[in-house]
Amino acid sequence: MSSRISYFYRDGNNVFIRLITGDDYILNQSLDAIETRLDNRYFFRVTRYMIANHDAIIAYHPLKHGKLGLTLRPEYREPVYVSKPTARKFKQWFEV
């Protein structure tokens, strides 16, 4: 099942799962609860509002002030940035 998941994201008070097909489904759990159940070899908390599957991250690129910009598949409706404090850990995880 994890190979079909692109990412989990929070929109307002709701949490959704987006599959590689682009289909979204609402979930009845918080991102924190979901994160504890995922294999961290494949999933990473890229922002406060998103947990991404390694296979859904096409690329990342450096931005100002040490942040990283992500290119996701399928695309998210707005740019996704990894914060400077998280960027180093993200790069280590992504390169494995």
JOMO-V857904 format. One record per helix or strand of 2 or more residues. SS is the DSSP state (H for helix, E for strand). FROM is the first residue (numbers start at 1). LEN is the number of residues. If there is no record, write none. Layout:
ss={SS:SS}
from={FROM:FROM}
len={LEN:LEN}
This chain:
ss={H:E:E:E:H:E:E:H:E:H:E:E:H}
from={2:5:14:24:31:43:50:54:57:64:68:80:84}
len={3:7:6:4:7:5:4:3:6:3:5:3:12}
